Amino acid sequence: MMNDTRQLPSPAEPSRLSAASGWSRYRKRWLRDKYLLLMTLPAVVYFLLFHYAPMYGMLMAFKDFSPAKGIWHSRWVGLEWFEQFFQSIYAFRLIKNVLLLNLYNLIWGFPVPIVFALLLNEVRRQGFKRVVQSVSYLPHFISVVVIVGMTVTFLSPNSGIVNALLVQLGLDKINFLSEAGWFRTIYIGTDIWAGFGYSSILYLAAIAAIDPQLYEAAKMDGAGRWRQMQHVTLPGLASTIVILLILQLGRMMSVGFEKIILLYNPATYDVADVVSTYVYRVGLVGGEFSFAAAVDLMNAIINFILIVTFNKLAKKWTAISLW
């Protein structure tokens, strides 16, 4: 019997072959999708420059930052700024205002785009449907400054159209912008008006992806349009609703400061002042950069905990999650 003199591959050779085949696959995919990948390059550069690179500045939250010394060489103070914030008289008020604004926005603002998308889906006249869609999208592209200017004009106690209507109805004028009780209503109302049309795009896209045969089967079973919406459209929207709800809940500690700064005044500080406006005043206006960085970092950490927690709960209860 002849001896087999063929050399067996070494243990490292299969791994080298596997790595080579892996690189070959990546190269083929790159050559196939190179133009699509190049289209993502501006977005990648944007996130690297404006979202990941600034994360180095988080060190300021743990240092007594001095512009002359720079972030790295400034004195290390540990958690001093965090303790100072939670011991201040503003901590409870700021957190309460942020949570209430986001809670009201969740209760009143989150369902509006869903309802709007469901109603718009029932419109059969395509021309009218396109006009309504276009008109509802427009406020999203209006500057926050313009929206606030319109709000101030409409609600002015002297020449505003709202107070003019109240006078015509025999009621007293209301100084909406100077009464703390009206601030949250005005803020949430303008947010809903400006964003519900644009936010409905995702729901309309999800509705368009529902299999038309499901509607046909529902019709054959005798379901009217209301039953079709209830048993076909809404279940088809469930995953989109849950994902967007998780994202909304994960931003419970975030409120944009631009509109609040334009709307609030000393008379409404108690209900209008939030973490972002406080960081702006203390950090940029007051020059306490390290303290402001600590407050902002605390805010980001809470948001991260919230989104991870609600994602796990959604995965447990609905089997739908972000990851």
C-alpha positions in Angstrom: 0.0 0.0 0.0 1.5 3.3 -1.0 2.0 6.0 1.6 0.0 9.3 1.1 2.7 11.9 1.0 0.3 14.9 0.6 0.9 17.6 3.2 -2.0 18.3 5.5 -2.9 22.0 6.0 -1.6 23.6 9.2 -4.2 24.7 11.8 -3.6 28.3 11.0 -4.3 27.8 7.2 -8.1 27.5 7.4 -8.3 30.8 9.4 -6.1 32.5 6.7 -8.3 31.1 4.0 -11.5 32.3 5.9 -10.0 35.8 6.4 -9.1 36.0 2.7 -12.6 34.9 1.6 -14.1 37.4 4.0 -12.0 40.3 2.6 -13.0 39.1 -0.9 -16.7 39.3 0.0 -16.2 42.8 1.5 -14.4 43.9 -1.6 -17.1 42.6 -3.9 -19.8 44.3 -1.8 -17.8 47.6 -1.8 -17.4 47.5 -5.6 -21.1 46.7 -5.9 -22.4 49.3 -3.5 -19.6 52.0 -3.7 -21.9 54.8 -4.9 -24.5 54.1 -2.2 -21.8 54.0 0.4 -20.3 57.3 -0.8 -23.8 58.8 -0.5 -23.6 58.0 3.3 -20.2 59.7 3.7 -21.6 63.2 4.5 -23.8 61.8 7.2 -20.9 59.8 8.7 -18.7 62.9 8.7 -21.4 65.0 10.3 -21.9 62.5 13.1 -18.2 62.1 13.7 -17.6 65.9 13.8 -20.6 67.1 15.7 -21.7 64.1 17.8 -18.7 61.9 18.6 -15.7 64.4 18.5 -17.4 66.7 21.1 -17.7 63.8 23.5 -14.2 64.7 24.6 -15.7 67.8 26.2 -17.5 65.6 28.7 -14.3 65.7 30.8 -15.2 69.3 31.7 -18.0 67.9 33.9 -15.4 66.5 36.2 -12.9 69.4 36.1 -12.7 73.0 37.1 -12.3 74.1 33.5 -10.1 77.0 32.8 -9.9 78.3 29.1 -6.2 79.2 29.7 -5.3 75.6 30.8 -7.6 73.7 28.5 -9.7 70.7 29.3 -6.9 68.2 29.9 -4.8 70.4 32.2 -7.6 71.9 34.3 -8.0 70.9 37.9 -9.8 67.6 38.6 -12.9 68.0 40.9 -14.7 64.7 40.5 -18.4 64.8 41.2 -18.4 68.2 42.8 -20.6 69.9 40.1 -23.2 67.1 40.2 -23.5 67.4 44.0 -23.8 71.2 43.7 -26.6 70.9 41.1 -28.7 68.5 43.2 -28.2 70.6 46.3 -29.3 73.8 44.5 -32.9 75.2 44.7 -33.3 74.8 41.0 -32.8 71.0 40.6 -36.3 69.9 41.5 -38.0 72.7 39.6 -36.0 72.0 36.4 -36.5 68.3 36.4 -40.2 68.7 37.2 -40.8 71.1 34.3 -38.9 68.9 31.8 -40.9 65.8 32.8 -44.2 67.6 32.8 -43.6 69.2 29.3 -42.6 65.9 27.9 -45.5 64.0 29.6 -48.1 66.5 28.2 -46.5 66.3 24.8 -46.6 62.5 25.0 -50.3 62.5 26.1 -51.6 65.1 23.6 -49.0 65.2 20.9 -48.0 61.6 20.3 -51.5 60.4 19.2 -52.2 63.3 16.9 -50.0 62.2 13.9 -51.4 58.6 14.2 -55.0 59.8 14.1 -54.2 62.2 11.3 -52.5 59.4 9.2 -55.5 57.1 9.8 -58.0 59.8 8.8 -55.9 60.8 5.7 -55.7 57.2 4.7 -59.5 57.1 4.5 -59.6 60.0 2.0 -60.4 58.6 -1.5 -60.0 61.8 -3.5 -56.3 61.8 -4.3 -56.1 65.5 -5.3 -57.7 66.6 -2.0 -55.5 64.2 -0.1 -52.3 65.6 -1.6 -53.3 69.2 -0.8 -54.0 68.3 2.8 -50.7 66.5 3.1 -48.8 69.4 1.7 -50.5 72.0 3.9 -49.9 69.9 7.0 -46.2 69.5 6.2 -45.5 73.2 5.8 -45.4 74.3 9.5 -42.5 71.9 10.1 -40.3 74.0 7.8 -41.1 77.3 9.4 -38.4 78.6 11.7 -38.9 78.5 15.4 -38.4 82.2 15.6 -41.2 82.7 13.0 -43.6 80.4 14.9 -42.9 82.2 18.2 -43.4 85.5 16.5 -46.8 84.4 15.1 -47.7 83.1 18.6 -46.9 86.3 20.3 -48.8 88.3 17.6 -51.9 86.1 17.9 -51.9 86.1 21.7 -51.1 89.8 22.2 -53.4 91.3 24.8 -53.8 94.5 22.7 -53.9 93.5 19.1 -54.0 89.7 19.1 -56.8 87.9 17.2 -57.4 85.5 20.1 -58.1 88.4 22.6 -60.2 90.1 19.9 -62.4 87.0 19.7 -62.7 86.9 23.5 -63.8 90.5 23.6 -66.4 89.8 20.8 -67.7 86.9 23.0 -68.0 89.3 26.0 -65.1 87.8 27.9 -62.1 89.5 29.5 -58.8 89.7 27.8 -56.1 87.3 28.9 -52.4 88.1 28.9 -51.5 84.5 27.8 -47.7 85.0 27.7 -47.4 86.5 31.1 -49.6 84.0 33.0 -47.7 80.9 34.1 -50.8 78.7 33.8 -50.9 79.2 30.1 -47.3 78.5 29.2 -47.4 74.7 28.9 -50.6 74.8 26.9 -49.1 77.3 24.4 -45.8 75.4 24.2 -47.4 72.0 23.6 -50.1 73.4 21.3 -47.5 75.1 19.0 -45.4 72.0 19.0 -48.3 69.8 17.9 -49.3 72.3 15.2 -45.8 72.5 13.8 -45.0 68.8 13.8 -48.1 66.6 13.5 -48.1 66.7 9.7 -44.5 65.9 9.2 -44.5 63.2 11.9 -47.4 61.5 10.1 -45.1 60.6 7.2 -43.8 57.5 8.9 -47.3 56.3 9.8 -48.5 56.9 6.2 -45.5 54.9 4.9 -46.3 52.1 7.3 -49.9 52.1 6.1 -48.8 52.0 2.5 -46.8 48.9 3.2 -49.8 46.9 4.5 -50.8 44.1 2.2 -54.0 45.1 0.3 -55.1 41.5 0.4 -55.8 41.9 4.1 -58.3 44.7 3.4 -59.9 42.5 0.7 -60.2 39.6 3.1 -61.7 42.0 5.7 -64.3 43.2 3.2 -65.2 39.7 2.3 -65.8 39.0 6.0 -68.2 42.0 6.1 -65.9 44.5 7.8 -66.7 48.2 7.1 -64.1 50.9 6.9 -64.1 51.4 10.7 -63.5 47.7 11.3 -60.8 47.6 8.7 -59.0 50.4 10.4 -59.4 48.7 13.7 -58.4 45.2 12.7 -56.0 45.8 9.7 -54.6 49.3 9.8 -53.8 49.6 13.5 -52.2 46.2 13.8 -50.1 47.1 10.7 -49.0 50.3 12.5 -48.2 48.6 15.8 -44.5 48.1 15.3 -44.0 51.7 14.0 -46.0 53.1 17.0 -44.0 51.1 19.5 -40.6 52.1 18.0 -41.5 55.8 17.9 -43.0 55.6 21.4 -39.7 54.1 22.8 -37.8 57.0 21.1 -40.2 59.5 22.6 -39.9 58.0 26.1 -36.1 58.0 25.8 -36.2 61.8 25.3 -38.2 62.5 28.5 -35.4 64.6 29.9 -34.8 66.6 26.7 -36.6 69.8 25.7 -35.2 72.2 23.1 -34.3 75.5 24.6 -34.8 77.7 21.6 -38.5 78.1 21.7 -38.6 78.3 25.5 -36.1 81.1 25.6 -38.1 83.0 23.0 -41.4 82.4 24.9 -40.6 82.6 28.6 -40.1 85.6 30.8 -39.6 86.2 34.6 -43.3 85.8 35.2 -43.3 82.2 33.8 -39.9 81.0 35.0 -41.5 78.7 37.6 -43.2 76.5 34.9 -41.0 77.3 31.9 -37.4 77.0 33.1 -35.9 73.6 32.1 -32.5 71.9 32.1 -31.5 73.1 28.7 -32.4 76.8 29.4 -30.6 76.5 32.7 -27.5 75.1 31.0 -27.6 77.9 28.5 -27.9 80.6 31.1 -25.3 79.2 33.5 -22.8 77.9 30.9 -22.8 80.3 28.0 -24.1 83.5 29.7 -22.7 82.9 33.2 -19.4 81.4 32.0 -19.6 78.4 34.4 -18.7 75.9 31.7 -17.8 72.9 34.0 -21.1 73.2 36.0 -23.2 73.5 32.8 -21.3 70.5 31.3 -22.1 68.4 34.4 -25.8 69.2 34.3 -26.0 68.4 30.6 -24.1 65.2 31.1 -26.5 64.2 33.9 -29.4 64.9 31.6 -27.9 62.7 28.8 -27.2 59.8 31.2 -30.8 59.9 32.4 -32.1 59.8 28.8 -29.8 56.9 28.0 -31.1 55.0 31.1 -34.7 55.7 30.1 -34.3 54.6 26.5 -32.6 51.3 27.5 -35.2 50.7 30.2 -38.2 51.3 27.9 -36.7 49.3 25.1 -36.4 46.3 27.4 -39.9 46.7 28.6 -41.2 47.0 25.1 -39.3 43.9 24.0 -40.8 42.0 27.0 -44.4 43.1 26.5 -44.7 43.4 22.7 -41.7 41.6 21.3 -40.9 44.8 19.4 -37.7 46.8 20.2 -35.0 49.0 18.8 -32.4 46.3 19.3 
